Amino acid sequence: MNEPAPDLLHLGAADIARLLPPAAAADAVEAALRGGLDPEDCPPRTQVTVPAGQLLLMPATAGGHAGVKIAGVAPANPARGLPRITGGYLLLDGLTLVPLALLDGTALTALRTPAVSAVALRRLAAPDARHAVIFGAGPQAYGHLEAALAERPLTRVTVVARRTEHAERLAAHARALGPHARTGTPDDVAGADLVLCCTTAREPLFDGRLVPDHATVIAVGSHEPDARETDTALVRRSAVYVEARAAARREAGDILVPETEGAVGPDHIRGTLAELVTGRTRPDAGRPQLFKSVGMAWEDLAVAAAVHRAATTGAGRET
């Protein structure tokens, strides 16, 4: 007699936030890499143009699980009071492909992207980093603020965003978490230890010549070959790291545009996140460290599996 399939868990945004703190999400990403997962083998993202924007399909399998995220990118949504990123994540048992959980895809993306950045910060950022400049004031900016605070002893936060009221709101949130925070301008990168780029910009946000040699820059805002948040000057003078070389070659405009301009060669990428985690690559001191993230399906899977594990074992955050 066949055993009944387990009930499908429905995990909303509040559940995800309760079950997996930012540092635990970063631990899940790091554990996947330490366990031997090779991001170079991750299936590429499928993109379909639809009237509202883009529909993205992101499947992956690893560590006893399989899963797929169906995400929408709808640029007009914020003006309607709706999230720009929408969607859901279906987590399955890797052996039987029986569905285990359906997770809020927006909340999962908002958690896993800062988690990936946090793993990079653990390896690249100066241990005594005190001042973070954050570009953007949307969900990813909030997530990256929390991730950076969990990894480094920040005492100052400067927020740079197109809309003053949104920047002021994020600065107030940062002050409530402890650091002194204010709004600022792109030139504030000259005094930064960390620069966190969390925007939908398609052109560089700041002058890369101003970034101090000791600073670490994280750029997560785009996954298109002709869109970028950092300029050619920064890429040329930085040690550059990515999630996977194959994904960067497809989607990382921050790297591909300078290459097209002839400013850097195809071998300019110094290392990958897996190489940093496993010690095969180490930071190149004396110049800025730049981590460019495009978002990959294996990351969603690692974090979704950790959320499911917390939900079914009672190992979630106390409330």
Residue pairs with C-beta under 8 A, 6 or more apart in sequence:
5 98
5 99
6 98
6 100
8 99
8 100
8 101
8 102
9 100
9 101
9 102
9 308
9 311
9 312
10 101
10 102
11 19
11 101
11 102
11 103
11 104
11 307
11 308
11 311
12 104
12 107
13 104
13 106
13 107
15 104
15 307
15 311
16 103
16 104
16 107
16 108
16 111
16 307
17 107
17 111
18 316
18 317
18 319
19 307
19 310
19 311
19 316
19 317
20 28
20 111
20 303
20 306
20 307
20 310
20 316
20 317
21 150
21 317
22 111
22 114
22 115
22 118
22 143
22 146
22 147
22 150
23 118
23 150
23 151
24 306
24 310
25 111
25 112
25 114
25 115
25 118
25 303
25 306
26 114
26 115
26 116
26 118
26 119
26 122
26 147
26 150
26 151
27 306
28 115
28 302
28 303
28 305
28 306
29 112
29 115
29 116
29 118
29 119
29 299
29 302
29 303
30 119
30 122
30 277
31 302
32 62
32 63
32 298
32 301
32 302
33 39
33 119
33 273
33 274
33 277
33 278
34 277
34 278
35 63
37 62
37 63
37 274
37 298
37 302
38 274
39 243
39 244
39 247
39 272
39 273
39 274
39 296
39 298
40 244
40 245
40 246
40 272
42 60
42 244
42 247
42 296
42 297
42 298
43 58
43 59
43 60
43 297
44 246
44 247
44 250
45 56
45 57
45 58
45 223
45 251
45 295
45 296
45 297
46 56
46 57
46 58
47 54
47 55
47 56
48 54
48 55
48 56
48 57
49 55
50 72
52 72
52 74
52 76
52 77
53 72
53 73
53 74
53 75
53 76
54 72
54 73
55 70
55 71
55 72
56 69
56 70
56 71
56 72
56 73
56 87
57 68
57 69
57 70
58 68
58 69
58 70
58 71
58 296
58 297
58 300
59 66
59 67
59 68
59 297
60 66
60 67
60 68
60 296
60 297
60 298
60 300
60 301
61 67
61 94
61 301
62 94
62 298
62 301
62 302
63 94
63 301
63 302
63 305
64 93
64 94
64 95
64 305
65 91
65 92
65 93
65 94
65 100
65 301
65 304
65 305
65 308
66 91
66 92
66 93
66 94
66 97
66 301
67 89
67 90
67 91
67 92
67 297
67 300
67 301
67 304
67 305
68 89
68 90
68 297
69 87
69 88
69 89
69 90
69 105
69 108
69 109
69 297
69 300
70 87
70 88
70 89
70 90
70 105
71 85
71 86
71 87
71 105
71 109
72 85
72 86
72 87
73 84
73 85
74 82
74 84
74 86
75 84
75 200
77 83
77 84
77 86
78 84
78 138
83 106
83 139
84 138
84 200
85 105
85 106
85 109
85 110
85 139
86 105
86 106
87 105
87 106
87 109
88 102
88 103
88 104
88 105
89 102
89 103
89 104
89 105
89 108
89 300
89 304
90 99
90 101
90 102
91 99
91 100
91 101
91 102
91 103
91 301
91 304
91 305
91 308
92 98
92 99
92 100
93 100
100 308
101 304
101 307
101 308
101 311
103 304
103 307
103 308
106 139
108 300
108 303
108 304
108 307
109 295
109 300
110 139
110 140
110 142
110 143
111 143
111 303
112 295
112 299
112 300
112 302
112 303
113 140
113 143
113 144
113 220
113 293
113 295
113 299
114 140
114 143
114 144
114 146
114 147
115 147
115 299
115 303
116 220
116 243
116 273
116 293
116 295
116 299
117 144
117 147
117 196
117 218
117 220
117 291
117 293
118 147
118 148
118 150
118 151
119 273
119 276
119 277
120 216
120 218
120 241
120 273
120 276
120 291
120 293
121 147
121 148
121 151
121 152
121 194
121 216
121 218
122 151
123 276
123 277
123 283
124 216
124 241
124 276
124 283
124 289
124 291
125 151
125 152
125 193
125 194
125 216
125 289
126 152
126 193
126 214
126 215
126 216
127 152
128 152
128 153
128 193
129 152
129 153
129 154
129 193
129 194
129 216
130 152
130 153
130 154
130 155
130 156
130 193
131 154
131 155
131 156
131 157
131 158
131 191
131 192
131 193
131 194
132 145
132 148
132 152
132 154
132 156
132 157
132 158
132 192
132 193
132 194
132 195
132 196
133 157
133 158
133 160
133 184
133 188
133 189
133 192
133 194
133 195
133 196
134 141
134 144
134 145
134 157
134 158
134 159
134 160
134 170
134 196
134 198
135 141
135 160
135 161
135 186
135 195
135 196
135 197
135 198
135 199
135 201
135 205
135 206
135 229
136 160
136 161
136 197
136 198
136 199
136 200
136 221
137 159
137 161
137 163
137 166
137 167
137 169
137 170
138 166
138 198
138 199
140 198
140 220
140 221
141 159
141 161
141 170
141 196
141 198
142 170
142 173
143 198
144 196
144 198
144 218
144 220
145 157
145 170
145 173
145 174
145 177
145 196
146 177
148 154
148 194
148 196
149 177
149 178
149 179
152 193
152 194
154 178
154 179
154 194
155 179
155 180
156 179
156 180
156 181
157 171
157 174
157 179
157 180
157 181
157 182
158 181
158 182
158 183
158 184
158 188
158 192
159 167
159 168
159 170
159 171
159 174
159 181
159 182
159 183
159 184
160 167
160 183
160 184
160 185
160 186
160 188
160 205
160 206
161 167
161 170
161 183
161 199
164 183
167 183
168 183
170 181
171 181
171 182
171 183
172 181
174 181
175 181
186 205
186 206
186 207
187 206
187 207
187 210
189 195
189 206
189 207
189 210
189 211
189 215
190 210
190 211
190 212
191 212
192 211
192 212
192 215
193 212
193 214
193 215
193 216
194 215
194 216
194 217
194 218
195 206
195 211
195 215
195 216
195 217
195 218
196 218
197 205
197 217
197 218
197 219
197 220
197 221
197 229
197 230
198 220
198 221
199 205
199 221
199 229
200 221
200 222
201 221
201 222
201 227
201 228
201 229
202 222
202 224
202 226
202 227
202 228
203 228
204 228
204 229
204 230
204 231
204 234
205 229
205 230
206 230
206 231
207 231
207 233
208 230
208 231
208 232
208 233
208 234
208 235
208 237
208 238
209 233
209 234
209 237
211 217
211 234
211 288
212 288
213 286
213 287
213 288
214 288
215 288
215 289
216 288
216 289
216 290
216 291
217 230
217 234
217 238
217 288
217 289
217 290
217 291
218 291
218 293
219 228
219 229
219 230
219 254
219 290
219 291
219 292
219 293
220 293
220 295
221 227
221 229
222 228
222 229
222 251
222 253
222 254
222 294
223 251
223 252
223 294
223 295
224 251
224 253
225 250
225 251
225 252
225 253
225 256
225 257
226 253
226 256
226 257
227 253
228 253
228 254
228 257
229 254
230 254
230 290
230 292
232 257
232 258
232 261
232 263
232 264
234 288
234 290
235 254
235 255
235 258
235 263
235 264
235 268
235 290
236 258
236 263
236 264
237 287
237 288
238 287
238 288
238 289
238 290
239 270
239 283
239 284
239 287
239 288
239 289
239 290
240 255
240 268
240 269
240 270
240 290
240 291
240 292
241 269
241 270
241 271
241 272
241 273
241 276
241 281
241 289
241 290
241 291
241 292
242 248
242 252
242 255
242 269
242 272
242 273
242 291
242 292
242 293
242 294
243 272
243 273
243 293
243 294
243 296
243 299
244 272
244 273
244 274
244 296
245 269
245 272
247 294
247 296
248 255
248 256
248 269
248 292
248 294
249 256
249 266
250 294
251 294
252 292
252 294
254 290
254 292
255 264
255 268
255 269
255 292
258 264
258 268
259 265
259 266
259 268
270 281
270 284
271 280
271 281
272 281
273 291
274 280
275 281
276 282
276 283
283 289
309 315
310 316
